[in-house]
Amino acid sequence: MSARGQLALWLVEKRLDLKYDVPEITFQELKKRLSSEEASKYVLFDTRQKEEYDTSHIQSAFHISPDMSADVFMKQFGSGIQGKHLVFYCSVGDRSSHFIERIREKALEKGAISLSNLRGGIFRWYNEKNTVVNENGETDAIHPYDKEWGKLIIKRNGR
């Protein structure tokens, strides 16, 4: 990714700050939390399409459809979110921020401590050289969403 691509991702992050009123967690803070004694209090949710998730995702993240209703989310995950910090992500943060807005009230009623969006999504996570996995383990692959959004990804090992 060029300097132009880095600036573009930063601008996307800023645009999403203005578009959504959701708390964010940076990749640095998430990484710190996931390696702390309180790691079990954090639950990750990947709100991208299944094909994107299957290409790669953050270790231990649950895949959920970006179109899932709050009621379906509560039915599937409600019993496991009490006392937990829920972190949602997608490619850059748009779909996951929208998802948080849709389920926030019900998740907090169900006992979630907090809901936050991973700032810059999996693209920022990946670009900062953090590990992503698929069903075969660690991978250097990342789904670009489409050709234009893929320009925001720093390629690894020629990919």
N, C-alpha and C positions, 0 to 999 in steps of 0.2 A: 504494500500500500504506500502510495506516495504521500508527501506532505499535504497535498490537496485532499487525498483520501482521509488522512487523519483529521484535518480541519473539517471535512464534511461530516465525519462521525461526531465530532464535538458539536457541530451545529445541529445535528439531529438530536443529540442529547439536550441541548438548550431549548430547541423547539418543543420537545416533549415536556420539559419543565413547565413551559407556559401552557401547554395544552391540557395537562392532567394535574389534578391536585392529589397526588399519591406520594407517600414517603418513598425515598430511594435508599438503596444501600450500594456502596461502591464495590468494585471487585476486590479492592484491598481489604475493606472491612469484612466482606463475606468470607474471603479466604482466611482471615484471622479468626473469625467466629467458627468456621468449620474445622479449624485445627485446635480449638480451645476445648476446655473441659465441658463447655456448654453446647457442644456441637449437636448433641441429641435433641436440643430444643429448637433446632432449625430444620424446616422441611422445605425442600425445593420443588417447584412446579414449573415445567416447561410448557409454555402455551403455544408452541408452534405446531404446524401440521405434522402428522405421524412420519411422513417421509423425511422431514427436516430432523426430527428427533432421532429417527433410526440412523441417520448419517452420523450424528454425534450429539452428545448432550453432556451436561455437567453431572459428574458422578452422583448417584443416589437421587437424581431428580425424577419425579413422577411426570409422565406425559399426561396432559389434559388437552382436550380440544379447545381452541380459542373461542369457540362458539358455545361451549358448555354453559348451561344455565346455572344460576346460583343454587337452585333446588337440587339439581343433579350433582353438583359439586358437593353439597352438604350430605347428600345420600351416600356418595362414594367415600368422602374423606372426613366428614363431620366428627366421627368418633375418634379420629386421630389428631385433631388439631388443637384440642384443649391444652392450654399451657404452652403452646408452640409459637415460634416466630415463623411466619410463612413468607417465603421469598419466591417471587414469580419472575420469569424472564421469557423473552422471545428473541428474535434476531437483534433488535436494537432497543426495544422497550415500548413500542406502540401497542401491540396486541396485549402484552402483559399488563400494562397500565390500564387499558380499557377493561380487562378482565377483573382487576382489583376493584375498580369502581363498581362493577356489577355485583361482586360478591361480598364486599367489605362488611356491610352491615350484618349480614347473616353469619359470617365467619367470626366476627367479634362477639356476637350474641352466643355463639357456640363455644366461646372460651379461648379463641386464638388471642395471643398476647399482642401481636402486631402483624401487619401485612406490608410488604415493601416490594418495590420493583428494583431489579438489578440494573443499575445505571449503565446504559450502553448495551445491555443484553449480552447474549452469548458472543456477539461480535467483539465487544470490548474485552470480555473475559478471555477469549481466544487470542486476540491481538496482543494482549499483555502476557502471553506465553503460559497461560494456565491450562491445565489438563482437561481434555474432553475425551469421552469414551463412547463406544458403541457396544453391540452385543459381543464383540470379540475382544474387548478391552480398550486400552488407550489407542487413540488414533490421531492423525494429523488432518483428517478430513473435517470439513465444515460445510454445511449446506448454505449456498449463497442467497437463498430465497429467490432471487432472479438476477439477471446479468448486471443491472444497474446497482442494486444493493450489494452485490458481490464485490463491487469495487471498493467497499469499505473494509474488506478482509485483508489482513497481511498474510500472504501465502507462506506455507511451511513446506519444506522439503520438495519444492518444485510443484506443489499443488495449487 
